Amino acid sequence: MSTDSQQPDRSRPEEDIGNPDWSPWVLLLIIPIVIPLIPMIYNRVEPTLFDIPAFYWIQLAYVPMSAAITGIVYMKTRKKKVA
């Protein structure tokens, strides 16, 4: 029997090889998840920004920060389309 006509070795399932969708960029998503869970960072009045206490403007700043981090992770991990 020739080597060319043999079937590929299927003794090891593809799940054992690893997750092809995982990337180190995904670890950046920990930032927008964990930071709001630490109230010691933003639980204060000073410094104010346009007379808005820090408690509010810091939490509102998390929204564009989270969107930017999510966008970066998406752009770095998306698969290229094959034409």
Biotite code that builds the C-alpha atoms (Angstrom):
import biotite.structure as struc

atoms = struc.array([
    struc.Atom([0.000, 0.000, 0.000], chain_id="A", res_id=1, res_name="MET", atom_name="CA", element="C"),
    struc.Atom([1.428, 3.371, -0.969], chain_id="A", res_id=2, res_name="SER", atom_name="CA", element="C"),
    struc.Atom([1.841, 6.274, 1.435], chain_id="A", res_id=3, res_name="THR", atom_name="CA", element="C"),
    struc.Atom([-0.082, 8.692, -0.817], chain_id="A", res_id=4, res_name="ASP", atom_name="CA", element="C"),
    struc.Atom([-3.350, 6.750, -0.636], chain_id="A", res_id=5, res_name="SER", atom_name="CA", element="C"),
    struc.Atom([-3.389, 6.415, 3.143], chain_id="A", res_id=6, res_name="GLN", atom_name="CA", element="C"),
    struc.Atom([-5.882, 8.368, 5.208], chain_id="A", res_id=7, res_name="GLN", atom_name="CA", element="C"),
    struc.Atom([-4.571, 11.023, 7.611], chain_id="A", res_id=8, res_name="PRO", atom_name="CA", element="C"),
    struc.Atom([-4.014, 9.904, 11.172], chain_id="A", res_id=9, res_name="ASP", atom_name="CA", element="C"),
    struc.Atom([-7.233, 10.565, 13.121], chain_id="A", res_id=10, res_name="ARG", atom_name="CA", element="C"),
    struc.Atom([-6.066, 8.961, 16.355], chain_id="A", res_id=11, res_name="SER", atom_name="CA", element="C"),
    struc.Atom([-5.898, 12.350, 18.065], chain_id="A", res_id=12, res_name="ARG", atom_name="CA", element="C"),
    struc.Atom([-9.117, 14.407, 18.019], chain_id="A", res_id=13, res_name="PRO", atom_name="CA", element="C"),
    struc.Atom([-8.870, 17.993, 16.813], chain_id="A", res_id=14, res_name="GLU", atom_name="CA", element="C"),
    struc.Atom([-10.135, 19.291, 20.173], chain_id="A", res_id=15, res_name="GLU", atom_name="CA", element="C"),
    struc.Atom([-6.849, 18.245, 21.780], chain_id="A", res_id=16, res_name="ASP", atom_name="CA", element="C"),
    struc.Atom([-4.834, 20.449, 19.428], chain_id="A", res_id=17, res_name="ILE", atom_name="CA", element="C"),
    struc.Atom([-6.105, 23.635, 21.065], chain_id="A", res_id=18, res_name="GLY", atom_name="CA", element="C"),
    struc.Atom([-8.704, 26.292, 20.474], chain_id="A", res_id=19, res_name="ASN", atom_name="CA", element="C"),
    struc.Atom([-7.904, 28.034, 17.178], chain_id="A", res_id=20, res_name="PRO", atom_name="CA", element="C"),
    struc.Atom([-10.148, 30.980, 18.158], chain_id="A", res_id=21, res_name="ASP", atom_name="CA", element="C"),
    struc.Atom([-8.163, 31.839, 21.297], chain_id="A", res_id=22, res_name="TRP", atom_name="CA", element="C"),
    struc.Atom([-5.693, 34.705, 21.154], chain_id="A", res_id=23, res_name="SER", atom_name="CA", element="C"),
    struc.Atom([-3.667, 36.556, 23.783], chain_id="A", res_id=24, res_name="PRO", atom_name="CA", element="C"),
    struc.Atom([-5.524, 39.717, 22.711], chain_id="A", res_id=25, res_name="TRP", atom_name="CA", element="C"),
    struc.Atom([-8.622, 38.307, 24.439], chain_id="A", res_id=26, res_name="VAL", atom_name="CA", element="C"),
    struc.Atom([-6.906, 38.897, 27.790], chain_id="A", res_id=27, res_name="LEU", atom_name="CA", element="C"),
    struc.Atom([-7.417, 42.647, 27.263], chain_id="A", res_id=28, res_name="LEU", atom_name="CA", element="C"),
    struc.Atom([-11.131, 42.079, 27.842], chain_id="A", res_id=29, res_name="LEU", atom_name="CA", element="C"),
    struc.Atom([-10.337, 41.485, 31.515], chain_id="A", res_id=30, res_name="ILE", atom_name="CA", element="C"),
    struc.Atom([-9.773, 45.248, 31.945], chain_id="A", res_id=31, res_name="ILE", atom_name="CA", element="C"),
    struc.Atom([-13.347, 46.437, 31.235], chain_id="A", res_id=32, res_name="PRO", atom_name="CA", element="C"),
    struc.Atom([-14.740, 43.545, 33.252], chain_id="A", res_id=33, res_name="ILE", atom_name="CA", element="C"),
    struc.Atom([-12.608, 43.835, 36.394], chain_id="A", res_id=34, res_name="VAL", atom_name="CA", element="C"),
    struc.Atom([-12.052, 47.607, 36.750], chain_id="A", res_id=35, res_name="ILE", atom_name="CA", element="C"),
    struc.Atom([-15.734, 48.489, 37.404], chain_id="A", res_id=36, res_name="PRO", atom_name="CA", element="C"),
    struc.Atom([-15.853, 45.738, 40.023], chain_id="A", res_id=37, res_name="LEU", atom_name="CA", element="C"),
    struc.Atom([-13.304, 47.592, 42.187], chain_id="A", res_id=38, res_name="ILE", atom_name="CA", element="C"),
    struc.Atom([-15.267, 50.502, 43.721], chain_id="A", res_id=39, res_name="PRO", atom_name="CA", element="C"),
    struc.Atom([-12.239, 51.753, 45.651], chain_id="A", res_id=40, res_name="MET", atom_name="CA", element="C"),
    struc.Atom([-11.027, 53.247, 42.373], chain_id="A", res_id=41, res_name="ILE", atom_name="CA", element="C"),
    struc.Atom([-14.020, 55.497, 41.755], chain_id="A", res_id=42, res_name="TYR", atom_name="CA", element="C"),
    struc.Atom([-15.899, 55.753, 45.075], chain_id="A", res_id=43, res_name="ASN", atom_name="CA", element="C"),
    struc.Atom([-15.067, 59.384, 45.836], chain_id="A", res_id=44, res_name="ARG", atom_name="CA", element="C"),
    struc.Atom([-16.262, 62.907, 45.125], chain_id="A", res_id=45, res_name="VAL", atom_name="CA", element="C"),
    struc.Atom([-12.968, 64.621, 44.307], chain_id="A", res_id=46, res_name="GLU", atom_name="CA", element="C"),
    struc.Atom([-11.630, 65.380, 41.738], chain_id="A", res_id=47, res_name="PRO", atom_name="CA", element="C"),
    struc.Atom([-14.619, 66.897, 40.046], chain_id="A", res_id=48, res_name="THR", atom_name="CA", element="C"),
    struc.Atom([-14.773, 67.404, 36.297], chain_id="A", res_id=49, res_name="LEU", atom_name="CA", element="C"),
    struc.Atom([-17.075, 70.256, 35.182], chain_id="A", res_id=50, res_name="PHE", atom_name="CA", element="C"),
    struc.Atom([-18.686, 70.053, 38.672], chain_id="A", res_id=51, res_name="ASP", atom_name="CA", element="C"),
    struc.Atom([-19.427, 66.336, 38.160], chain_id="A", res_id=52, res_name="ILE", atom_name="CA", element="C"),
    struc.Atom([-18.172, 64.169, 41.038], chain_id="A", res_id=53, res_name="PRO", atom_name="CA", element="C"),
    struc.Atom([-15.494, 61.605, 40.241], chain_id="A", res_id=54, res_name="ALA", atom_name="CA", element="C"),
    struc.Atom([-17.911, 58.765, 41.037], chain_id="A", res_id=55, res_name="PHE", atom_name="CA", element="C"),
    struc.Atom([-19.971, 59.612, 37.951], chain_id="A", res_id=56, res_name="TYR", atom_name="CA", element="C"),
    struc.Atom([-17.422, 60.757, 35.407], chain_id="A", res_id=57, res_name="TRP", atom_name="CA", element="C"),
    struc.Atom([-15.068, 57.834, 36.066], chain_id="A", res_id=58, res_name="ILE", atom_name="CA", element="C"),
    struc.Atom([-17.890, 55.351, 35.519], chain_id="A", res_id=59, res_name="GLN", atom_name="CA", element="C"),
    struc.Atom([-18.945, 57.196, 32.380], chain_id="A", res_id=60, res_name="LEU", atom_name="CA", element="C"),
    struc.Atom([-15.342, 57.123, 31.153], chain_id="A", res_id=61, res_name="ALA", atom_name="CA", element="C"),
    struc.Atom([-15.458, 53.321, 31.343], chain_id="A", res_id=62, res_name="TYR", atom_name="CA", element="C"),
    struc.Atom([-18.015, 53.219, 28.510], chain_id="A", res_id=63, res_name="VAL", atom_name="CA", element="C"),
    struc.Atom([-15.767, 54.566, 25.698], chain_id="A", res_id=64, res_name="PRO", atom_name="CA", element="C"),
    struc.Atom([-12.758, 52.796, 27.230], chain_id="A", res_id=65, res_name="MET", atom_name="CA", element="C"),
    struc.Atom([-14.605, 49.465, 27.145], chain_id="A", res_id=66, res_name="SER", atom_name="CA", element="C"),
    struc.Atom([-15.781, 50.090, 23.590], chain_id="A", res_id=67, res_name="ALA", atom_name="CA", element="C"),
    struc.Atom([-12.237, 50.938, 22.476], chain_id="A", res_id=68, res_name="ALA", atom_name="CA", element="C"),
    struc.Atom([-10.753, 47.839, 24.108], chain_id="A", res_id=69, res_name="ILE", atom_name="CA", element="C"),
    struc.Atom([-13.494, 45.643, 22.632], chain_id="A", res_id=70, res_name="THR", atom_name="CA", element="C"),
    struc.Atom([-12.857, 47.166, 19.197], chain_id="A", res_id=71, res_name="GLY", atom_name="CA", element="C"),
    struc.Atom([-9.115, 46.581, 19.464], chain_id="A", res_id=72, res_name="ILE", atom_name="CA", element="C"),
    struc.Atom([-9.626, 42.952, 20.461], chain_id="A", res_id=73, res_name="VAL", atom_name="CA", element="C"),
    struc.Atom([-12.097, 42.466, 17.622], chain_id="A", res_id=74, res_name="TYR", atom_name="CA", element="C"),
    struc.Atom([-9.768, 43.958, 15.010], chain_id="A", res_id=75, res_name="MET", atom_name="CA", element="C"),
    struc.Atom([-6.795, 41.917, 16.211], chain_id="A", res_id=76, res_name="LYS", atom_name="CA", element="C"),
    struc.Atom([-8.653, 38.597, 16.444], chain_id="A", res_id=77, res_name="THR", atom_name="CA", element="C"),
    struc.Atom([-11.000, 38.628, 13.454], chain_id="A", res_id=78, res_name="ARG", atom_name="CA", element="C"),
    struc.Atom([-10.353, 36.139, 10.736], chain_id="A", res_id=79, res_name="LYS", atom_name="CA", element="C"),
    struc.Atom([-9.438, 37.318, 7.271], chain_id="A", res_id=80, res_name="LYS", atom_name="CA", element="C"),
    struc.Atom([-11.956, 36.398, 4.576], chain_id="A", res_id=81, res_name="LYS", atom_name="CA", element="C"),
    struc.Atom([-10.609, 34.133, 1.889], chain_id="A", res_id=82, res_name="VAL", atom_name="CA", element="C"),
    struc.Atom([-11.728, 35.347, -1.541], chain_id="A", res_id=83, res_name="ALA", atom_name="CA", element="C"),
])
